[in-house]
């Protein structure tokens, strides 16, 4: 997991700049404006590592070999075929999950889970929270209802998000006040690298709209340095990766993620 600091702003080409404070007016400020989930499992869960089936807890798990050379041990998983799952569940990346569609309530039994790729899955979100402050000397108005996601179709994995406090179109932060958070719920359909960016609109005299760059790398099984030794490098998440995306400025169709 890597975090990029400062504020990324488009000035023809992208450049980095940090506010120097003391501005006469409202100024939006973030802890980081680029989030990178590096090598997160497409299925969000804690896994036991194993040498053989005897290492796995219970009688319904087996030691699964990922086939990746960098994994020195296996992973305790539940299934290889649908028939190995309990009634009503199907095999999803070697885990037994509830099948679902976007229009049914099947995932309601799992608090905070979403229907993703036809299965109820838990999103990654703990590491994808952005916090906002007002670094200026006048009230900052952040227009939450104007937040937009841009990028290719793959950016839809970031289309589920939550503002805190919730249920407000506009949040006002007094000078030097913090307490506004954007929690992005990373829900990849499958393995691969995903990128997109958000625009956060406000009455700030700087960085308006503010860009929040998002990268998420989904893998079948997480590499653990303590177990596996050397792990593959993270996928790239630098400003140059977003140049074309920023110039196109297109909103993806994320209706499948509603």
C-alpha positions as CSV (number, residue, x, y, z in Angstrom):
1,X,0.0,0.0,0.0
2,X,1.4,3.4,-1.0
3,X,0.2,6.9,-0.2
4,X,1.2,9.9,-2.3
5,X,1.4,13.2,-0.3
6,X,0.5,16.8,-1.2
7,X,-2.0,18.0,-3.7
8,X,-2.0,17.0,-7.3
9,X,-3.3,19.8,-9.6
10,X,-3.5,20.0,-13.4
11,X,-1.4,22.8,-14.8
12,X,-1.4,21.8,-18.4
13,X,0.9,18.9,-17.3
14,X,0.4,17.6,-13.9
15,X,2.4,19.1,-11.1
16,X,2.6,18.8,-7.3
17,X,2.0,21.6,-5.0
18,X,1.2,22.0,-1.3
19,X,-0.7,24.9,0.3
20,X,1.5,27.3,2.2
21,X,-1.3,28.4,4.5
22,X,-2.4,31.9,5.4
23,X,-4.7,32.3,2.4
24,X,-7.5,34.9,2.5
25,X,-10.5,32.8,1.9
26,X,-11.6,29.1,2.2
27,X,-8.9,26.6,1.2
28,X,-9.6,22.9,0.9
29,X,-6.8,20.6,2.2
30,X,-6.5,16.8,2.2
31,X,-4.3,14.3,4.0
32,X,-3.4,12.7,0.7
33,X,-5.0,13.0,-2.7
34,X,-3.8,9.7,-4.2
35,X,-4.7,6.3,-2.7
36,X,-3.1,3.1,-3.9
37,X,-4.3,-0.3,-2.8
38,X,-1.4,-2.5,-3.7
39,X,-1.9,-6.2,-4.2
40,X,-5.2,-6.5,-2.4
41,X,-7.1,-9.8,-2.8
42,X,-10.1,-9.7,-5.2
43,X,-11.9,-11.4,-2.3
44,X,-11.5,-9.3,0.9
45,X,-10.6,-11.7,3.7
46,X,-8.0,-12.9,6.1
47,X,-6.4,-16.2,4.9
48,X,-4.5,-18.9,6.7
49,X,-1.3,-20.1,4.9
50,X,-0.6,-23.8,4.6
51,X,1.8,-26.5,3.4
52,X,-0.9,-29.2,3.1
53,X,-4.6,-29.8,3.9
54,X,-3.9,-30.6,7.5
55,X,-2.8,-27.0,8.1
56,X,-6.3,-25.7,7.4
57,X,-8.9,-25.2,10.1
58,X,-12.1,-27.2,10.2
59,X,-13.0,-30.0,7.8
60,X,-14.3,-28.0,4.9
61,X,-11.1,-26.3,3.8
62,X,-8.2,-27.4,1.7
63,X,-4.7,-26.0,0.9
64,X,-5.0,-24.2,-2.5
65,X,-1.9,-23.6,-4.6
66,X,-2.1,-20.2,-6.3
67,X,0.2,-21.2,-9.1
68,X,2.3,-18.0,-8.5
69,X,6.0,-18.7,-8.1
70,X,6.3,-15.9,-5.5
71,X,4.0,-17.7,-3.1
72,X,6.1,-20.1,-1.0
73,X,3.0,-21.6,0.8
74,X,-0.6,-22.3,-0.1
75,X,-3.8,-20.7,1.0
76,X,-6.7,-22.2,3.0
77,X,-9.7,-22.0,0.7
78,X,-13.2,-23.5,0.6
79,X,-13.8,-24.7,-2.9
80,X,-12.7,-25.4,-6.5
81,X,-16.1,-26.2,-7.9
82,X,-19.7,-25.0,-7.1
83,X,-20.5,-28.5,-5.9
84,X,-18.2,-28.2,-3.0
85,X,-20.2,-25.3,-1.5
86,X,-23.2,-25.6,0.8
87,X,-26.7,-25.3,-0.7
88,X,-27.4,-21.8,-2.0
89,X,-23.7,-20.8,-2.3
90,X,-21.4,-20.9,-5.3
91,X,-17.6,-21.0,-5.7
92,X,-16.1,-17.5,-6.1
93,X,-12.3,-17.4,-6.4
94,X,-12.2,-20.6,-4.2
95,X,-14.5,-19.1,-1.6
96,X,-18.2,-20.0,-1.2
97,X,-20.3,-16.9,-1.6
98,X,-23.9,-16.0,-2.0
99,X,-24.9,-15.4,-5.7
100,X,-26.7,-12.2,-6.4
101,X,-28.0,-9.7,-8.9
102,X,-28.0,-5.9,-8.6
103,X,-31.8,-5.8,-8.1
104,X,-32.2,-8.3,-5.3
105,X,-31.6,-8.0,-1.6
106,X,-29.5,-11.2,-1.2
107,X,-26.5,-9.3,0.2
108,X,-28.5,-7.6,2.9
109,X,-27.6,-10.4,5.3
110,X,-23.9,-9.2,5.1
111,X,-23.6,-5.8,6.5
112,X,-21.7,-3.5,4.1
113,X,-21.3,-6.1,1.4
114,X,-22.1,-5.4,-2.2
115,X,-23.2,-7.5,-5.2
116,X,-20.0,-7.6,-7.3
117,X,-19.5,-9.9,-10.3
118,X,-22.6,-11.8,-9.4
119,X,-21.5,-12.5,-5.8
120,X,-21.9,-10.9,-2.4
121,X,-18.5,-9.6,-1.5
122,X,-17.0,-7.4,1.2
123,X,-15.3,-4.3,-0.2
124,X,-11.9,-2.9,0.7
125,X,-12.3,0.5,2.3
126,X,-10.3,0.9,5.5
127,X,-7.3,2.1,3.5
128,X,-9.3,4.2,1.0
129,X,-10.5,7.0,3.3
130,X,-9.6,10.6,2.4
131,X,-9.9,13.4,5.1
132,X,-10.6,17.0,4.4
133,X,-9.8,20.2,6.3
134,X,-10.2,24.0,5.8
135,X,-6.8,25.6,5.7
136,X,-8.2,29.0,5.0
137,X,-9.6,31.9,7.1
138,X,-13.2,31.8,5.8
139,X,-15.9,29.1,5.8
140,X,-15.3,26.3,3.3
141,X,-18.3,24.8,1.5
142,X,-17.8,21.3,0.1
143,X,-20.5,20.3,-2.4
144,X,-20.8,16.6,-1.8
145,X,-23.6,16.2,-4.4
146,X,-21.3,17.4,-7.1
147,X,-18.6,14.8,-6.6
148,X,-17.9,12.9,-9.8
149,X,-15.9,9.8,-10.8
150,X,-14.0,9.8,-14.1
151,X,-12.0,7.3,-16.0
152,X,-12.5,4.2,-18.1
153,X,-14.9,1.4,-17.3
154,X,-12.4,-0.1,-14.9
155,X,-12.8,3.0,-12.7
156,X,-16.3,1.8,-11.7
157,X,-14.6,-0.4,-9.0
158,X,-14.4,3.0,-7.1
159,X,-18.0,4.1,-7.8
160,X,-19.3,3.0,-4.4
161,X,-18.4,5.7,-1.9
162,X,-19.7,7.2,1.3
163,X,-19.3,10.8,2.7
164,X,-19.0,11.2,6.5
165,X,-21.0,13.0,7.7
166,X,-23.6,11.4,5.4
167,X,-26.9,12.6,4.0
168,X,-25.8,16.2,3.2
169,X,-25.5,17.9,-0.1
170,X,-23.1,20.5,1.3
171,X,-20.8,20.4,4.3
172,X,-19.4,23.6,5.8
173,X,-16.1,23.6,7.5
174,X,-15.0,26.6,9.6
175,X,-11.4,27.9,9.4
176,X,-9.0,25.3,10.7
177,X,-11.8,22.7,11.0
178,X,-11.5,19.1,9.8
179,X,-14.0,16.3,10.2
180,X,-15.1,15.6,6.6
181,X,-14.2,12.2,5.2
182,X,-14.7,10.4,1.9
183,X,-14.6,6.6,2.1
184,X,-14.2,4.8,-1.2
185,X,-15.2,1.2,-1.3
186,X,-12.9,-0.7,-3.7
187,X,-14.9,-3.6,-5.2
188,X,-13.0,-5.2,-8.1
189,X,-14.8,-7.6,-10.4
190,X,-11.7,-9.6,-11.0
191,X,-7.9,-9.5,-10.8
192,X,-6.0,-6.6,-12.4
193,X,-5.0,-3.0,-12.1
194,X,-7.7,-0.3,-11.8
195,X,-7.4,3.5,-12.0
196,X,-9.8,6.4,-11.8
197,X,-10.1,9.8,-10.3
198,X,-12.7,11.9,-8.5
199,X,-13.4,15.6,-8.6
200,X,-14.5,17.2,-5.3
201,X,-16.1,20.7,-5.8
202,X,-16.1,23.4,-3.2
203,X,-15.9,27.2,-2.8
204,X,-12.1,26.9,-2.2
205,X,-9.9,29.6,-3.7
206,X,-7.4,26.9,-4.5
207,X,-7.5,23.3,-5.9
208,X,-11.1,23.7,-7.1
209,X,-12.1,21.1,-8.1
210,X,-9.8,19.0,-6.1
211,X,-8.7,15.8,-7.7
212,X,-8.5,12.5,-5.8
213,X,-6.5,9.9,-7.7
214,X,-7.4,6.2,-7.1
215,X,-5.5,3.1,-7.9
216,X,-6.4,-0.5,-6.8
217,X,-4.5,-3.7,-7.7
218,X,-6.6,-6.8,-7.2
219,X,-4.9,-10.2,-7.1
220,X,-6.1,-13.8,-6.5
221,X,-4.0,-14.2,-3.4
222,X,-2.0,-11.7,-1.4
223,X,1.8,-12.0,-1.2
224,X,3.1,-11.7,2.4
225,X,6.7,-10.6,2.7
226,X,7.0,-12.4,6.1
227,X,6.0,-15.7,4.5
228,X,6.9,-15.4,0.8
229,X,10.0,-13.3,1.0
230,X,10.2,-11.1,-2.1
231,X,6.8,-9.9,-3.4
232,X,6.1,-8.5,-6.9
233,X,6.3,-4.7,-7.2
234,X,3.1,-2.7,-7.0
235,X,1.4,-1.6,-10.2
236,X,2.2,2.0,-11.1
237,X,0.2,4.8,-9.5
238,X,1.9,8.0,-10.5
239,X,0.6,11.2,-12.1
240,X,1.7,10.2,-15.6
241,X,-0.7,7.2,-15.4
242,X,-3.6,9.7,-15.3
243,X,-2.6,12.2,-18.0
244,X,-4.7,10.7,-20.8
245,X,-7.6,10.0,-18.4
246,X,-7.6,13.6,-17.2
247,X,-7.6,15.0,-20.8
248,X,-10.5,12.8,-21.8
249,X,-12.5,13.6,-18.6
250,X,-15.2,11.0,-19.3
251,X,-17.6,9.5,-16.8
252,X,-17.8,5.7,-16.9
253,X,-21.1,3.8,-17.1
254,X,-21.3,2.2,-13.6
255,X,-24.9,1.1,-13.7
256,X,-23.8,-2.5,-13.0
257,X,-22.4,-1.2,-9.7
258,X,-25.6,0.4,-8.4
